[in-house]
C-alpha cells in the first residue's frame, strides 16, 4: 500500500500515501491509523498497520 494514492473529498487534491499525515492512537492501543490530507487535514482513509495476533 506504500504506492497508493487517495483523492481528498474536501480539497480535491490527490495525495500519495507517503505524503499523507498519519495519526494513530496514543499508547499503542490498537493497530488502526488515520491517513489525513497534508493540505487541508481531512481524513482520507483509516488503515490497519498492527499485527494480527
C-alpha positions as CSV (number, residue, x, y, z in Angstrom):
1,X,0.0,0.0,0.0
2,X,3.0,2.3,0.1
3,X,2.4,3.5,-3.5
4,X,-1.3,4.0,-3.0
5,X,-2.9,7.4,-3.9
6,X,-6.0,8.9,-2.3
7,X,-8.4,11.6,-3.5
8,X,-9.4,14.2,-0.9
9,X,-13.1,14.9,-1.0
10,X,-12.6,18.2,0.8
11,X,-9.9,20.0,-1.2
12,X,-9.9,17.8,-4.4
13,X,-6.2,17.0,-4.4
14,X,-4.7,13.6,-5.0
15,X,-2.4,12.6,-2.2
16,X,0.3,9.8,-2.3
17,X,0.4,7.5,0.7
18,X,3.9,8.7,1.5
19,X,2.7,12.4,1.7
20,X,-0.3,11.7,3.9
21,X,-0.2,12.8,7.5
22,X,-0.6,9.8,9.8
23,X,-2.5,9.9,13.1
24,X,-2.6,7.0,15.5
25,X,-3.8,6.2,18.9
26,X,-1.7,7.1,21.9
27,X,-0.1,4.3,23.9
28,X,-0.3,1.7,21.1
29,X,-3.9,0.9,22.0
30,X,-4.7,-0.5,18.6
31,X,-3.2,-1.0,15.1
32,X,-5.5,1.4,13.3
33,X,-4.1,4.7,11.9
34,X,-5.9,7.5,10.1
35,X,-4.3,9.0,6.9
36,X,-5.1,12.7,6.6
37,X,-4.6,15.1,3.7
38,X,-1.5,17.2,4.3
39,X,-3.1,20.2,2.5
40,X,-6.4,20.5,4.4
41,X,-6.3,18.0,7.2
42,X,-9.4,16.0,6.1
43,X,-9.5,12.2,6.7
44,X,-8.5,10.2,3.6
45,X,-8.6,6.6,4.9
46,X,-8.3,4.6,8.1
47,X,-5.8,1.7,7.7
48,X,-4.7,-1.3,9.8
49,X,-1.0,-1.2,10.5
50,X,-0.8,-3.5,13.5
51,X,-0.1,-7.2,13.7
52,X,-3.0,-9.7,13.7
53,X,-2.3,-11.9,16.7
